[in-house]
Amino acid sequence: MEERIMDLIREKKRVVAPALVLVFIFYFMLPLSLLFFPDVMNQTSIIPGLTWAWLYGFLQIPMTLLMAWVYHLKAKQFDRKIEEIKREELS
């Protein structure tokens, strides 16, 4: 049982670590792009009246929701696997 739980923990780390790196890169690119490319970020984007900086800032909302949804789905899978391990251990 302990080996299966350790495998599950390793699998969870393989999911969480890349997601965390992706989130940090995505979120820190806004201030970095404003610092290094202020002229580009202040130009009008594909949506009239909205600069690239505002568009990127607004895109962080669906990014957050998407990452939360993906984590929720993966957490449900991990919970099912843990419950399965518990059931087998009690049998």
Chimera marker file (.cmm) of the C-alpha trace (Angstrom):
<marker_set name="trace">
<marker id="1" x="0.000" y="0.000" z="0.000" r="1" g="1" b="0" radius="0.5"/>
<marker id="2" x="2.724" y="2.476" z="0.873" r="1" g="1" b="0" radius="0.5"/>
<marker id="3" x="4.377" y="1.958" z="-2.500" r="1" g="1" b="0" radius="0.5"/>
<marker id="4" x="1.131" y="2.743" z="-4.333" r="1" g="1" b="0" radius="0.5"/>
<marker id="5" x="0.627" y="5.875" z="-2.254" r="1" g="1" b="0" radius="0.5"/>
<marker id="6" x="4.184" y="6.997" z="-2.972" r="1" g="1" b="0" radius="0.5"/>
<marker id="7" x="3.534" y="6.414" z="-6.690" r="1" g="1" b="0" radius="0.5"/>
<marker id="8" x="0.436" y="8.583" z="-6.397" r="1" g="1" b="0" radius="0.5"/>
<marker id="9" x="2.402" y="11.333" z="-4.660" r="1" g="1" b="0" radius="0.5"/>
<marker id="10" x="5.050" y="11.226" z="-7.399" r="1" g="1" b="0" radius="0.5"/>
<marker id="11" x="2.332" y="11.364" z="-10.054" r="1" g="1" b="0" radius="0.5"/>
<marker id="12" x="0.752" y="14.364" z="-8.333" r="1" g="1" b="0" radius="0.5"/>
<marker id="13" x="4.113" y="16.141" z="-8.260" r="1" g="1" b="0" radius="0.5"/>
<marker id="14" x="4.498" y="15.460" z="-11.997" r="1" g="1" b="0" radius="0.5"/>
<marker id="15" x="1.178" y="17.222" z="-12.563" r="1" g="1" b="0" radius="0.5"/>
<marker id="16" x="1.511" y="20.101" z="-10.103" r="1" g="1" b="0" radius="0.5"/>
<marker id="17" x="5.109" y="21.143" z="-10.797" r="1" g="1" b="0" radius="0.5"/>
<marker id="18" x="4.733" y="21.881" z="-14.539" r="1" g="1" b="0" radius="0.5"/>
<marker id="19" x="1.379" y="23.586" z="-13.931" r="1" g="1" b="0" radius="0.5"/>
<marker id="20" x="2.926" y="25.778" z="-11.275" r="1" g="1" b="0" radius="0.5"/>
<marker id="21" x="5.818" y="26.712" z="-13.569" r="1" g="1" b="0" radius="0.5"/>
<marker id="22" x="3.373" y="27.546" z="-16.360" r="1" g="1" b="0" radius="0.5"/>
<marker id="23" x="1.280" y="29.738" z="-14.070" r="1" g="1" b="0" radius="0.5"/>
<marker id="24" x="4.306" y="31.624" z="-12.739" r="1" g="1" b="0" radius="0.5"/>
<marker id="25" x="5.653" y="32.219" z="-16.250" r="1" g="1" b="0" radius="0.5"/>
<marker id="26" x="2.259" y="33.379" z="-17.490" r="1" g="1" b="0" radius="0.5"/>
<marker id="27" x="1.675" y="35.774" z="-14.614" r="1" g="1" b="0" radius="0.5"/>
<marker id="28" x="5.168" y="37.237" z="-14.409" r="1" g="1" b="0" radius="0.5"/>
<marker id="29" x="5.295" y="37.841" z="-18.151" r="1" g="1" b="0" radius="0.5"/>
<marker id="30" x="2.883" y="40.778" z="-17.759" r="1" g="1" b="0" radius="0.5"/>
<marker id="31" x="5.106" y="42.922" z="-15.519" r="1" g="1" b="0" radius="0.5"/>
<marker id="32" x="8.217" y="41.806" z="-17.399" r="1" g="1" b="0" radius="0.5"/>
<marker id="33" x="6.709" y="42.656" z="-20.772" r="1" g="1" b="0" radius="0.5"/>
<marker id="34" x="5.627" y="46.049" z="-19.411" r="1" g="1" b="0" radius="0.5"/>
<marker id="35" x="9.170" y="46.621" z="-18.185" r="1" g="1" b="0" radius="0.5"/>
<marker id="36" x="11.020" y="45.483" z="-21.308" r="1" g="1" b="0" radius="0.5"/>
<marker id="37" x="8.484" y="46.262" z="-24.075" r="1" g="1" b="0" radius="0.5"/>
<marker id="38" x="6.415" y="49.235" z="-22.861" r="1" g="1" b="0" radius="0.5"/>
<marker id="39" x="5.838" y="50.622" z="-26.362" r="1" g="1" b="0" radius="0.5"/>
<marker id="40" x="4.489" y="47.337" z="-27.683" r="1" g="1" b="0" radius="0.5"/>
<marker id="41" x="2.299" y="46.727" z="-24.638" r="1" g="1" b="0" radius="0.5"/>
<marker id="42" x="0.775" y="50.219" z="-24.953" r="1" g="1" b="0" radius="0.5"/>
<marker id="43" x="-0.217" y="49.766" z="-28.586" r="1" g="1" b="0" radius="0.5"/>
<marker id="44" x="-3.815" y="49.028" z="-29.482" r="1" g="1" b="0" radius="0.5"/>
<marker id="45" x="-4.461" y="45.295" z="-29.663" r="1" g="1" b="0" radius="0.5"/>
<marker id="46" x="-6.770" y="43.385" z="-31.997" r="1" g="1" b="0" radius="0.5"/>
<marker id="47" x="-9.671" y="44.758" z="-29.922" r="1" g="1" b="0" radius="0.5"/>
<marker id="48" x="-10.052" y="48.476" z="-30.657" r="1" g="1" b="0" radius="0.5"/>
<marker id="49" x="-9.532" y="50.712" z="-27.621" r="1" g="1" b="0" radius="0.5"/>
<marker id="50" x="-7.781" y="47.987" z="-25.625" r="1" g="1" b="0" radius="0.5"/>
<marker id="51" x="-4.004" y="47.893" z="-25.323" r="1" g="1" b="0" radius="0.5"/>
<marker id="52" x="-1.993" y="44.674" z="-25.324" r="1" g="1" b="0" radius="0.5"/>
<marker id="53" x="-1.259" y="45.124" z="-21.618" r="1" g="1" b="0" radius="0.5"/>
<marker id="54" x="-4.971" y="45.248" z="-20.741" r="1" g="1" b="0" radius="0.5"/>
<marker id="55" x="-5.727" y="42.322" z="-23.026" r="1" g="1" b="0" radius="0.5"/>
<marker id="56" x="-2.982" y="40.242" z="-21.428" r="1" g="1" b="0" radius="0.5"/>
<marker id="57" x="-4.220" y="41.233" z="-17.986" r="1" g="1" b="0" radius="0.5"/>
<marker id="58" x="-7.762" y="40.174" z="-18.842" r="1" g="1" b="0" radius="0.5"/>
<marker id="59" x="-6.471" y="36.872" z="-20.254" r="1" g="1" b="0" radius="0.5"/>
<marker id="60" x="-5.156" y="36.012" z="-16.809" r="1" g="1" b="0" radius="0.5"/>
<marker id="61" x="-8.737" y="35.479" z="-15.607" r="1" g="1" b="0" radius="0.5"/>
<marker id="62" x="-9.557" y="32.606" z="-18.011" r="1" g="1" b="0" radius="0.5"/>
<marker id="63" x="-6.043" y="31.238" z="-17.425" r="1" g="1" b="0" radius="0.5"/>
<marker id="64" x="-6.751" y="31.066" z="-13.692" r="1" g="1" b="0" radius="0.5"/>
<marker id="65" x="-10.117" y="29.400" z="-14.279" r="1" g="1" b="0" radius="0.5"/>
<marker id="66" x="-8.602" y="26.904" z="-16.716" r="1" g="1" b="0" radius="0.5"/>
<marker id="67" x="-5.804" y="25.935" z="-14.346" r="1" g="1" b="0" radius="0.5"/>
<marker id="68" x="-8.267" y="25.587" z="-11.457" r="1" g="1" b="0" radius="0.5"/>
<marker id="69" x="-10.511" y="23.365" z="-13.598" r="1" g="1" b="0" radius="0.5"/>
<marker id="70" x="-7.611" y="21.155" z="-14.693" r="1" g="1" b="0" radius="0.5"/>
<marker id="71" x="-6.391" y="20.824" z="-11.112" r="1" g="1" b="0" radius="0.5"/>
<marker id="72" x="-9.923" y="19.999" z="-9.957" r="1" g="1" b="0" radius="0.5"/>
<marker id="73" x="-10.185" y="17.184" z="-12.511" r="1" g="1" b="0" radius="0.5"/>
<marker id="74" x="-6.792" y="15.769" z="-11.584" r="1" g="1" b="0" radius="0.5"/>
<marker id="75" x="-7.553" y="16.031" z="-7.849" r="1" g="1" b="0" radius="0.5"/>
<marker id="76" x="-10.756" y="14.052" z="-8.364" r="1" g="1" b="0" radius="0.5"/>
<marker id="77" x="-8.734" y="11.330" z="-10.114" r="1" g="1" b="0" radius="0.5"/>
<marker id="78" x="-6.224" y="11.232" z="-7.263" r="1" g="1" b="0" radius="0.5"/>
<marker id="79" x="-9.041" y="11.061" z="-4.703" r="1" g="1" b="0" radius="0.5"/>
<marker id="80" x="-10.621" y="8.127" z="-6.545" r="1" g="1" b="0" radius="0.5"/>
<marker id="81" x="-7.303" y="6.298" z="-6.595" r="1" g="1" b="0" radius="0.5"/>
<marker id="82" x="-6.787" y="6.899" z="-2.862" r="1" g="1" b="0" radius="0.5"/>
<marker id="83" x="-10.286" y="5.610" z="-2.106" r="1" g="1" b="0" radius="0.5"/>
<marker id="84" x="-9.573" y="2.532" z="-4.225" r="1" g="1" b="0" radius="0.5"/>
<marker id="85" x="-6.356" y="1.880" z="-2.298" r="1" g="1" b="0" radius="0.5"/>
<marker id="86" x="-8.218" y="2.275" z="1.004" r="1" g="1" b="0" radius="0.5"/>
<marker id="87" x="-10.956" y="-0.143" z="-0.103" r="1" g="1" b="0" radius="0.5"/>
<marker id="88" x="-8.399" y="-2.737" z="-1.163" r="1" g="1" b="0" radius="0.5"/>
<marker id="89" x="-6.502" y="-2.342" z="2.101" r="1" g="1" b="0" radius="0.5"/>
<marker id="90" x="-9.644" y="-2.892" z="4.176" r="1" g="1" b="0" radius="0.5"/>
<marker id="91" x="-10.622" y="-5.990" z="2.175" r="1" g="1" b="0" radius="0.5"/>
<link id1="1" id2="2" r="1" g="1" b="0" radius="0.2"/>
<link id1="2" id2="3" r="1" g="1" b="0" radius="0.2"/>
<link id1="3" id2="4" r="1" g="1" b="0" radius="0.2"/>
<link id1="4" id2="5" r="1" g="1" b="0" radius="0.2"/>
<link id1="5" id2="6" r="1" g="1" b="0" radius="0.2"/>
<link id1="6" id2="7" r="1" g="1" b="0" radius="0.2"/>
<link id1="7" id2="8" r="1" g="1" b="0" radius="0.2"/>
<link id1="8" id2="9" r="1" g="1" b="0" radius="0.2"/>
<link id1="9" id2="10" r="1" g="1" b="0" radius="0.2"/>
<link id1="10" id2="11" r="1" g="1" b="0" radius="0.2"/>
<link id1="11" id2="12" r="1" g="1" b="0" radius="0.2"/>
<link id1="12" id2="13" r="1" g="1" b="0" radius="0.2"/>
<link id1="13" id2="14" r="1" g="1" b="0" radius="0.2"/>
<link id1="14" id2="15" r="1" g="1" b="0" radius="0.2"/>
<link id1="15" id2="16" r="1" g="1" b="0" radius="0.2"/>
<link id1="16" id2="17" r="1" g="1" b="0" radius="0.2"/>
<link id1="17" id2="18" r="1" g="1" b="0" radius="0.2"/>
<link id1="18" id2="19" r="1" g="1" b="0" radius="0.2"/>
<link id1="19" id2="20" r="1" g="1" b="0" radius="0.2"/>
<link id1="20" id2="21" r="1" g="1" b="0" radius="0.2"/>
<link id1="21" id2="22" r="1" g="1" b="0" radius="0.2"/>
<link id1="22" id2="23" r="1" g="1" b="0" radius="0.2"/>
<link id1="23" id2="24" r="1" g="1" b="0" radius="0.2"/>
<link id1="24" id2="25" r="1" g="1" b="0" radius="0.2"/>
<link id1="25" id2="26" r="1" g="1" b="0" radius="0.2"/>
<link id1="26" id2="27" r="1" g="1" b="0" radius="0.2"/>
<link id1="27" id2="28" r="1" g="1" b="0" radius="0.2"/>
<link id1="28" id2="29" r="1" g="1" b="0" radius="0.2"/>
<link id1="29" id2="30" r="1" g="1" b="0" radius="0.2"/>
<link id1="30" id2="31" r="1" g="1" b="0" radius="0.2"/>
<link id1="31" id2="32" r="1" g="1" b="0" radius="0.2"/>
<link id1="32" id2="33" r="1" g="1" b="0" radius="0.2"/>
<link id1="33" id2="34" r="1" g="1" b="0" radius="0.2"/>
<link id1="34" id2="35" r="1" g="1" b="0" radius="0.2"/>
<link id1="35" id2="36" r="1" g="1" b="0" radius="0.2"/>
<link id1="36" id2="37" r="1" g="1" b="0" radius="0.2"/>
<link id1="37" id2="38" r="1" g="1" b="0" radius="0.2"/>
<link id1="38" id2="39" r="1" g="1" b="0" radius="0.2"/>
<link id1="39" id2="40" r="1" g="1" b="0" radius="0.2"/>
<link id1="40" id2="41" r="1" g="1" b="0" radius="0.2"/>
<link id1="41" id2="42" r="1" g="1" b="0" radius="0.2"/>
<link id1="42" id2="43" r="1" g="1" b="0" radius="0.2"/>
<link id1="43" id2="44" r="1" g="1" b="0" radius="0.2"/>
<link id1="44" id2="45" r="1" g="1" b="0" radius="0.2"/>
<link id1="45" id2="46" r="1" g="1" b="0" radius="0.2"/>
<link id1="46" id2="47" r="1" g="1" b="0" radius="0.2"/>
<link id1="47" id2="48" r="1" g="1" b="0" radius="0.2"/>
<link id1="48" id2="49" r="1" g="1" b="0" radius="0.2"/>
<link id1="49" id2="50" r="1" g="1" b="0" radius="0.2"/>
<link id1="50" id2="51" r="1" g="1" b="0" radius="0.2"/>
<link id1="51" id2="52" r="1" g="1" b="0" radius="0.2"/>
<link id1="52" id2="53" r="1" g="1" b="0" radius="0.2"/>
<link id1="53" id2="54" r="1" g="1" b="0" radius="0.2"/>
<link id1="54" id2="55" r="1" g="1" b="0" radius="0.2"/>
<link id1="55" id2="56" r="1" g="1" b="0" radius="0.2"/>
<link id1="56" id2="57" r="1" g="1" b="0" radius="0.2"/>
<link id1="57" id2="58" r="1" g="1" b="0" radius="0.2"/>
<link id1="58" id2="59" r="1" g="1" b="0" radius="0.2"/>
<link id1="59" id2="60" r="1" g="1" b="0" radius="0.2"/>
<link id1="60" id2="61" r="1" g="1" b="0" radius="0.2"/>
<link id1="61" id2="62" r="1" g="1" b="0" radius="0.2"/>
<link id1="62" id2="63" r="1" g="1" b="0" radius="0.2"/>
<link id1="63" id2="64" r="1" g="1" b="0" radius="0.2"/>
<link id1="64" id2="65" r="1" g="1" b="0" radius="0.2"/>
<link id1="65" id2="66" r="1" g="1" b="0" radius="0.2"/>
<link id1="66" id2="67" r="1" g="1" b="0" radius="0.2"/>
<link id1="67" id2="68" r="1" g="1" b="0" radius="0.2"/>
<link id1="68" id2="69" r="1" g="1" b="0" radius="0.2"/>
<link id1="69" id2="70" r="1" g="1" b="0" radius="0.2"/>
<link id1="70" id2="71" r="1" g="1" b="0" radius="0.2"/>
<link id1="71" id2="72" r="1" g="1" b="0" radius="0.2"/>
<link id1="72" id2="73" r="1" g="1" b="0" radius="0.2"/>
<link id1="73" id2="74" r="1" g="1" b="0" radius="0.2"/>
<link id1="74" id2="75" r="1" g="1" b="0" radius="0.2"/>
<link id1="75" id2="76" r="1" g="1" b="0" radius="0.2"/>
<link id1="76" id2="77" r="1" g="1" b="0" radius="0.2"/>
<link id1="77" id2="78" r="1" g="1" b="0" radius="0.2"/>
<link id1="78" id2="79" r="1" g="1" b="0" radius="0.2"/>
<link id1="79" id2="80" r="1" g="1" b="0" radius="0.2"/>
<link id1="80" id2="81" r="1" g="1" b="0" radius="0.2"/>
<link id1="81" id2="82" r="1" g="1" b="0" radius="0.2"/>
<link id1="82" id2="83" r="1" g="1" b="0" radius="0.2"/>
<link id1="83" id2="84" r="1" g="1" b="0" radius="0.2"/>
<link id1="84" id2="85" r="1" g="1" b="0" radius="0.2"/>
<link id1="85" id2="86" r="1" g="1" b="0" radius="0.2"/>
<link id1="86" id2="87" r="1" g="1" b="0" radius="0.2"/>
<link id1="87" id2="88" r="1" g="1" b="0" radius="0.2"/>
<link id1="88" id2="89" r="1" g="1" b="0" radius="0.2"/>
<link id1="89" id2="90" r="1" g="1" b="0" radius="0.2"/>
<link id1="90" id2="91" r="1" g="1" b="0" radius="0.2"/>
</marker_set>
